[in-house]
Amino acid sequence: MISGVGAALNRFARRYVPEPFVLAFLLTAVVFVCGAVLLLTTTDLTWESAGWQLASGWMADFSNPKLLGFALQMCFVLVTGHALAMSRPIQRAVSVLATIPQGAASATAMVAVVACLAALLHWGLGAIVGAFLAREIGRHARSRKLEIHYPLLGAAAYAGMAVWHGGFSGSAPTLVAKGGELSLWDMLLSPLNLAVVGSLVVAIPLVLALLCPKKSEEMSPPPASLEPVAPAEESESDGLAANPLVGILIGVFGLVIVFALIATSRAKFEINTINAIFFFSGLALVGRLGTYAALARDGARGAGAIIIQFPLYFGVLGMMKASGLVAWISDGMASAASKATLPLVDFVSAGAVNMAIPSGGGQWIVQRDILLAAGAELGVAPVTTIMAFAYGDAWTNMLQPFWALPLLAIMGLKAKDIIGYTAMVFLVMGLIVPFWLLVLG
């Protein structure tokens, strides 16, 4: 039954889901119309004035230096995650893991588990290493006579983005930790976060495994042209750039300094610190500075599609602020909530806004004051409010393919190939997360 539902959702997605770049413009148009309607019904503005106000809001955040700085920070996460995932130790581990599955279901479950665990450590790593593992399994499938459903492996690789916001690089928790309101450990080690993340890491691989087609003719094999993924080599480098000991020493020394700063409270454990940790870890594992630079360039190429869409979504964010849409959604839902149901309302509102603003950090900047004020008024703990938002943001990532772009490029897939299956993950999260929010929120 589950595999049949997944197949139906996949057929729907292949027919109707637009490409991510097209989706960004469609969402821009939808938000413009919705914002204009809200302004016309709640203010004395004319259509012309409302249009100019929305256009001004779009332009203000399209070119917002702080948001563009945040985009660079997120791209740095992707680039360092890519370089780390492409290091020889990680690639050797991926090659070994790729030989373990004996069937489509076990292969799908393994990719989902690896992607989820990696994303909890660092979402950039999770977004990349799952894709490499899925690709490697696909590459060996023909020689091992292993029947797999390649698009489903792609969905499993993307599953890490369902749990990332409850991990070390989650935008909302790390931004709160950076501000000093709470420590990252207060949020990540809370009973609520442990229960939600633990449940999802078990349930998501299981559901994806159950989505595997039962008949051979329903399987979708990988492209025959898949080549081995080999770590880049910087052939033109010489001297210090080609000496592996240099990168190892710099990486190890950098890690010692970063952890010393954390231990002596001279640095907070937040997103910039985490980026530094993974940057120096990548240098230590890659060794050669020239090779690391080449891997970083490869990662930047993979992030190119995201880079050009970031400003578009920032523009959408500007229109939502200029029209009051974000406040209207959040306030409207919070006003009807009680102390028991507010975490669930936060979860749903964050999921709704994430469809138009697929940036956890940018979205948190807009919604945080509204959500925390409502929580304080009703007596909901800040940790619960923050994590409910985080789960909602991650929830609709399973319908919004923005963060799947590097993965799709690595695997040679399109968004419509995987969204039908990740929609099933969306449905499962929509049951599991609300349950824990009502029990532990």
C-alpha positions in Angstrom: 0.0 0.0 0.0 2.7 2.5 1.0 4.7 1.8 -2.2 1.5 2.4 -4.2 0.9 5.7 -2.6 4.5 6.7 -3.2 4.2 5.7 -6.8 1.1 7.8 -7.2 2.8 10.8 -5.6 5.8 10.3 -7.9 3.6 10.3 -11.0 1.9 13.5 -9.8 5.3 15.2 -9.1 6.8 14.2 -12.5 3.8 15.7 -14.2 3.2 18.9 -12.3 6.3 19.9 -10.1 8.2 22.8 -11.8 11.9 23.1 -11.9 13.3 24.9 -8.8 14.3 28.1 -10.6 10.8 28.3 -12.2 9.3 27.7 -8.8 11.2 30.6 -7.3 9.5 33.0 -9.9 6.1 31.4 -9.4 6.3 31.9 -5.7 7.4 35.5 -6.2 4.2 36.1 -8.3 2.0 34.3 -5.8 3.4 36.3 -2.8 3.1 39.5 -4.8 -0.6 38.9 -5.4 -1.3 37.7 -1.8 0.6 40.6 -0.4 -1.3 43.1 -2.6 -4.7 41.6 -1.6 -3.7 41.9 2.1 -2.6 45.5 1.8 -5.7 46.5 -0.1 -8.0 44.9 2.4 -6.2 46.2 5.5 -5.0 49.6 4.5 -6.2 52.6 2.4 -3.6 51.9 -0.3 -4.5 51.8 -4.0 -3.4 49.0 -6.3 -0.6 51.3 -7.6 0.6 52.2 -4.1 0.4 48.6 -2.9 2.4 47.5 -6.0 5.1 50.0 -5.4 5.3 49.1 -1.7 5.7 45.4 -2.5 8.3 46.2 -5.3 10.3 48.4 -2.8 10.2 45.6 -0.2 11.4 43.1 -2.8 14.3 45.3 -3.9 15.3 46.2 -0.4 15.8 42.5 0.6 17.0 41.3 -2.8 20.0 43.6 -2.2 20.1 43.4 1.6 23.8 43.2 2.6 23.0 41.3 5.8 20.9 38.7 4.0 23.5 38.4 1.2 26.1 37.9 4.0 23.9 35.2 5.4 23.7 33.6 1.9 27.5 33.6 1.7 27.6 31.9 5.1 25.2 29.2 3.9 27.2 28.7 0.7 30.3 28.3 2.8 28.5 25.6 4.7 27.9 23.8 1.3 31.4 24.3 0.0 33.1 23.1 3.1 30.6 20.2 3.3 31.4 19.3 -0.3 35.2 19.4 0.3 34.9 17.3 3.4 32.7 14.8 1.7 35.1 14.5 -1.2 38.2 13.9 1.0 39.7 10.5 0.5 38.8 9.1 4.0 35.1 10.0 3.5 35.1 8.7 -0.1 36.7 5.4 1.0 34.0 5.0 3.7 31.3 5.8 1.1 32.8 3.1 -1.2 32.7 0.5 1.5 29.2 1.4 2.6 28.0 1.1 -1.1 28.9 -2.6 -1.2 26.8 -3.5 1.9 23.1 -3.3 0.6 21.7 -6.4 -0.9 18.5 -5.0 -2.2 16.6 -1.8 -3.1 15.0 -1.4 0.3 18.2 -1.9 2.3 20.1 0.5 -0.1 17.4 3.2 0.3 17.3 2.8 4.1 21.1 3.0 4.3 21.3 6.2 2.3 18.6 7.8 4.4 20.3 6.9 7.7 23.7 8.2 6.5 22.2 11.4 5.1 20.2 12.1 8.3 23.2 11.4 10.6 25.5 13.5 8.5 23.0 16.4 8.4 22.7 16.4 12.1 26.5 17.0 12.3 26.6 19.6 9.5 23.8 20.1 7.0 26.3 20.8 4.1 27.9 17.5 4.7 24.5 15.8 4.9 23.4 17.4 1.6 26.5 16.0 -0.2 27.6 12.7 1.4 24.2 11.1 0.9 24.2 12.0 -2.7 27.7 10.5 -3.2 26.6 7.3 -1.4 23.5 7.0 -3.5 25.5 7.7 -6.7 28.1 5.1 -5.7 25.4 2.5 -5.0 23.8 3.3 -8.4 27.2 2.9 -10.1 27.8 -0.5 -8.7 24.2 -1.7 -9.1 24.7 -3.1 -12.6 27.9 -5.0 -11.9 26.4 -6.5 -8.7 23.1 -7.2 -10.4 21.4 -5.2 -7.7 17.9 -3.9 -8.6 17.5 -0.4 -7.2 15.1 2.5 -7.7 17.5 5.4 -8.4 15.1 8.3 -7.9 14.1 6.8 -4.5 17.8 6.8 -3.6 17.8 10.5 -4.4 14.9 11.1 -2.1 16.7 9.2 0.6 19.8 11.3 0.1 17.7 14.4 0.5 16.1 13.1 3.8 18.9 14.7 5.8 17.2 18.1 5.2 14.2 16.8 7.2 16.3 16.6 10.4 19.1 19.2 9.9 17.4 21.9 11.9 17.6 19.8 15.0 21.4 19.3 14.6 24.6 21.3 15.2 24.2 23.6 12.2 20.5 24.3 12.5 20.0 28.0 11.7 17.5 28.9 14.4 19.3 27.2 17.3 22.7 28.5 16.2 21.4 32.0 15.7 19.9 32.0 19.2 23.2 30.6 20.6 25.1 33.3 18.8 22.9 35.9 20.4 23.6 34.4 23.8 20.0 33.8 24.8 20.5 30.1 25.2 23.3 27.7 24.6 23.2 25.4 21.6 23.3 22.4 24.0 20.1 23.7 25.8 18.2 23.2 22.6 19.9 20.2 21.0 19.9 18.1 24.2 16.4 19.0 25.2 14.0 16.0 25.7 11.8 17.4 22.9 14.7 17.6 20.3 16.1 14.1 21.3 12.6 12.6 21.0 11.8 14.2 17.6 15.1 13.6 16.0 15.4 10.1 17.3 12.0 9.2 16.0 12.6 10.7 12.6 16.0 9.0 12.1 14.2 5.7 12.6 10.9 6.4 10.8 12.2 8.1 7.7 14.5 5.3 6.5 11.8 2.8 7.3 9.1 4.6 5.3 11.4 5.2 2.3 12.4 1.5 2.3 8.7 0.6 2.2 8.3 2.9 -0.8 10.5 0.6 -2.9 8.5 -0.9 -5.8 7.7 -4.6 -5.5 8.1 -5.5 -9.2 11.3 -5.4 -11.2 9.7 -3.6 -14.1 8.7 -0.7 -11.7 12.3 -0.1 -10.8 14.1 2.9 -12.3 17.8 2.0 -12.7 20.6 4.6 -12.6 22.0 6.1 -15.8 24.5 3.8 -17.5 26.9 6.7 -17.8 27.6 7.1 -14.1 31.4 7.5 -13.6 33.4 7.0 -10.4 33.6 10.1 -8.2 37.3 10.8 -7.8 38.6 13.4 -5.5 40.0 16.4 -7.5 43.7 16.8 -7.9 45.4 20.1 -8.4 48.0 19.1 -10.9 49.4 22.6 -11.3 50.2 23.0 -7.7 53.7 22.6 -6.4 55.7 23.6 -3.3 53.6 24.1 -0.1 50.3 23.7 -2.0 51.2 20.2 -3.1 52.7 19.0 0.3 50.0 17.0 2.2 51.6 17.7 5.5 50.9 21.4 5.2 47.2 21.0 5.0 47.2 18.4 7.8 49.2 20.6 10.1 47.1 23.7 9.4 43.9 21.7 9.8 44.9 20.1 13.1 46.3 23.4 14.4 43.2 25.3 13.5 41.0 22.7 15.2 43.1 22.9 18.4 42.7 26.7 18.4 38.9 26.6 17.7 38.2 24.1 20.4 40.5 26.0 22.8 38.5 29.1 22.2 35.3 27.3 22.9 36.7 25.6 26.0 37.8 29.0 27.4 34.5 30.7 26.5 36.3 33.0 24.0 34.1 31.7 21.2 30.5 30.5 21.3 29.4 27.2 19.8 27.4 28.6 16.9 27.3 28.5 13.1 30.5 30.4 12.5 32.4 28.2 14.9 30.9 25.1 13.4 31.9 26.4 9.9 35.5 26.8 11.2 35.5 23.3 12.6 34.4 21.8 9.3 36.8 24.0 7.3 39.8 22.9 9.3 38.6 19.3 9.4 38.4 19.3 5.6 41.9 20.7 5.4 43.2 18.0 7.8 41.5 15.1 5.8 42.4 16.4 2.3 45.9 17.5 3.1 47.1 19.2 0.0 46.0 22.9 -0.1 45.8 22.9 -3.9 43.5 19.9 -3.8 41.3 21.5 -1.2 41.0 24.6 -3.3 40.0 22.5 -6.3 37.4 20.7 -4.2 36.0 24.0 -3.0 35.7 25.2 -6.6 33.7 22.0 -7.4 31.5 22.7 -4.5 30.9 26.3 -5.6 29.8 25.0 -9.0 27.4 22.7 -7.3 26.0 25.6 -5.2 25.7 27.9 -8.3 21.9 27.2 -8.7 21.3 28.0 -5.1 23.4 31.2 -5.3 21.3 32.7 -8.0 18.0 31.8 -6.2 19.0 33.2 -2.8 18.3 36.8 -3.8 15.0 35.9 -5.3 13.8 34.3 -2.1 15.2 37.3 -0.2 13.0 39.4 -2.4 10.0 37.3 -1.5 10.9 37.8 2.1 11.0 41.5 1.6 7.5 41.4 0.0 6.2 39.4 2.9 7.5 41.9 5.4 6.3 44.9 3.4 2.8 43.5 3.1 2.6 42.1 6.7 2.0 38.5 5.4 4.4 36.9 7.8 2.9 38.7 10.8 -0.6 38.0 9.5 0.1 34.2 9.2 1.9 34.0 12.6 -0.4 36.3 14.5 -3.5 34.7 13.1 -2.5 31.2 14.1 -1.0 32.2 17.5 -4.1 34.1 18.5 -6.2 31.0 18.2 -3.7 28.9 20.2 -3.4 27.8 23.8 -0.3 27.0 25.8 -0.7 23.3 24.8 -1.3 24.0 21.1 1.0 26.9 20.5 4.1 24.7 19.7 2.0 22.9 17.0 0.9 26.3 15.6 4.5 27.4 15.5 5.4 24.2 13.6 2.7 24.7 11.0 3.3 28.4 10.5 7.0 27.9 10.1 6.3 25.2 7.5 3.9 27.4 5.6 6.4 30.4 5.5 9.2 28.1 4.5 7.5 27.3 1.2 8.0 30.9 0.2 11.2 31.6 2.1 13.3 28.3 2.0 16.0 29.8 4.3 15.8 28.8 7.9 18.0 31.7 9.1 16.2 34.4 7.0 12.8 33.0 8.1 13.8 32.9 11.8 14.9 36.6 11.6 11.4 37.5 10.5 9.3 35.2 12.7 11.3 35.1 15.9 9.9 38.1 17.7 6.3 37.1 16.8 6.7 33.5 17.9 8.8 34.2 21.1 6.3 36.9 22.2 3.4 34.6 21.7 5.2 31.9 23.6 6.1 34.2 26.5 2.5 35.4 26.8 1.1 31.9 27.0 4.0 30.5 29.1 5.6 28.3 26.5 9.4 27.7 27.1 11.6 29.4 24.6 13.4 26.1 23.8 10.0 24.6 22.7 9.2 27.6 20.6 12.6 27.6 18.8 12.6 23.9 18.1 8.9 23.9 17.0 9.9 26.5 14.4 13.0 24.5 13.5 11.0 21.3 12.8 8.4 23.3 10.8 11.1 24.8 8.6 12.6 21.3 8.0 9.2 19.8 7.4 8.3 21.6 4.2 11.9 21.2 2.8 10.4 17.8 1.7 8.1 19.7 -0.6 10.4 22.7 -1.5 13.4 21.4 -3.6 15.6 24.5 -3.2 18.2 22.7 -1.0 18.2 19.6 -3.2 19.9 21.4 -6.1 23.5 20.3 -5.3 22.3 16.7 -4.7 20.4 16.6 -8.0 23.5 17.8 -9.9 25.6 15.1 -8.3 23.1 12.3 -9.0 21.9 13.5 -12.4 18.3 13.8 -11.3 15.6 16.4 -11.5 13.5 17.8 -8.7 10.4 16.1 -10.0 12.1 12.7 -9.8 12.3 12.8 -6.0 9.6 15.2 -4.7 6.8 12.6 -5.0 8.8 10.4 -2.5 9.9 13.1 -0.2 6.2 14.1 0.0 5.7 10.8 1.9 8.4 11.9 4.3 6.5 15.2 4.7 3.4 13.2 5.6 5.2 11.1 8.2 6.8 14.2 9.8 3.4 15.7 9.9 2.4 12.9 12.3 5.5 12.4 14.3 6.5 15.9 15.1 3.0 17.2 16.3 2.8 14.1 18.5 6.0 15.0 20.4 5.1 18.7 20.4 1.8 17.9 22.2 3.4 15.4 24.6 6.6 17.3 25.5 5.9 20.8 24.3 
